[in-house]
Amino acid sequence: MTWELLLWLLALCALLLPVVQLVRFVRADGDLTLLWAEWQGRRPEWELTDMVVWVTGASSGIGEELAFQLSKLGVSLVLSARRVPELERVKRRCLENGNLKEKDILVLPLDLTDRSSHEVATKTVLQEFGKIDILVNNGGRSQRSLAQDANMDVFKELIELNYLGTVSLTKSVLPHMMERKQGKIVVINSLSGIASVPLSSGYCASKHALRGFFNSLQTELTEYPGITICNIYPGPVQSDIVKNALTEDIAKPLINSGDQHYKMAADRCVQLMLIAMANDLKDVWISDQPFLSVAYVWQYMPTWALWLTCKLGKKRIKNFKSGMDADLYFSKWKTKHE
Ligand SMILES: NC(=O)c1ccc[n+]([C@@H]2O[C@H](COP(=O)([O-])OP(=O)(O)OC[C@H]3O[C@@H](n4cnc5c(N)ncnc54)[C@H](OP(=O)(O)O)[C@@H]3O)[C@@H](O)[C@H]2O)c1
């Protein structure tokens, strides 16, 4: 091969590389590090087997799916949330379809807002299994109300549950992980912890707060390289999150939780979460397009992102005010592009 031909080939590769990356990005449902780990990284079935995993918010949605997929890996599971019958249902599902026996699953009722119960809950897990390898901070609620209309109890509840409840449980488990010098803390944040959207001001605030806390905590754990923090930021995922969202009044349920089909399936989201956990990834974005692109714009061009979100958000607010599903236009867009 002549030098000239080699140079031509190198130039062609240099030209093709950005095109390949662009195609990968358009088709992506997660950040490129995560998708690389899915292709070339460690498999969850090699890394997570035999671990004790505590999942909060395990009674529905992402937490339920996480419990289900983990049960197939042969871990010991602690399932926490407030609704015991739902936790028992998830436990049965894990036993019927997974690789676990009755003794491998502990149903542990827990209210994240009841911070005084977190130490006792942690002791109960340690008595039952002797260790906690992974804490998945997943329990949480969203919001559908305008900041102006929502009363202060709504903001308080979102901070108590999504932020302080998560911080408190983590602080209960952390001394045990520090003693063992190992453990994984997984935080199910949200793209709303990076981007901000209308109708979710309190939710966005609680998720932004989580991002600040856990990134800061990571910098304090440099003496403990065996303890890793994995911040996961999902975009829209099929679950009960909208149905359970807080409105302008703490006691008022949401009337129209809308269509879910345009969102990412929970099983795909959880599959990627397990890859992130197996590979100790620190900052993980999981979302279909166009939400993934919007998150990148928020991260790197916040002024443009605000301009764009104000434009798109008008429609969201208009739908919401007229009693429709706020995100109706996304489901219409998805249907059109299927
Ligand atoms: N679905 C999405 O589009 C999406 C996107 C980004 C991030 N996320 C995040 O993913 C996590 C899981 O949400 P999901 O989508 O699976 O919604 P979901 O189906 O509504 O599940 C929420 C879970 O949180 C639990 N929970 C609520 N209040 C609680 C409390 N006070 N104490 C303990 N547990 C409580 C619920 O159980 P009980 O009611 O039985 O207590 C339930 O198991 C949340 O942190 C959410 O912010 C979701």
The ligand as an ORCA input file, in Angstrom:
! r2SCAN-3c Opt
* xyz 0 1
  N     -41.340      7.456     35.061
  C     -40.644      8.492     34.650
  O     -40.937      9.064     33.598
  C     -39.458      8.954     35.437
  C     -38.530      9.777     34.791
  C     -37.436     10.216     35.501
  C     -37.248      9.846     36.810
  N     -38.169      9.036     37.411
  C     -37.944      8.705     38.821
  O     -38.050      7.309     38.988
  C     -38.430      7.023     40.322
  C     -39.533      5.980     40.307
  O     -40.691      6.518     39.722
  P     -41.692      5.685     38.789
  O     -41.652      6.312     37.474
  O     -41.455      4.263     38.909
  O     -43.092      6.116     39.458
  P     -44.179      5.261     40.263
  O     -44.639      4.121     39.453
  O     -45.179      6.261     40.734
  O     -43.356      4.708     41.518
  C     -42.985      5.536     42.581
  C     -42.576      4.684     43.756
  O     -42.214      5.558     44.851
  C     -42.843      5.102     46.034
  N     -43.113      6.175     46.969
  C     -43.900      7.264     46.798
  N     -43.964      7.980     47.929
  C     -43.209      7.315     48.849
  C     -42.893      7.538     50.218
  N     -43.375      8.581     50.896
  N     -42.080      6.656     50.845
  C     -41.599      5.577     50.185
  N     -41.863      5.312     48.905
  C     -42.668      6.174     48.253
  C     -44.157      4.470     45.550
  O     -44.606      3.479     46.475
  P     -45.749      3.678     47.579
  O     -46.791      4.583     47.012
  O     -46.212      2.278     47.830
  O     -45.047      4.259     48.768
  C     -43.700      3.799     44.262
  O     -43.194      2.514     44.528
  C     -38.833      8.355     40.947
  O     -37.792      8.818     41.766
  C     -38.992      9.268     39.760
  O     -38.717     10.607     40.082
  C     -39.267      8.582     36.757
*
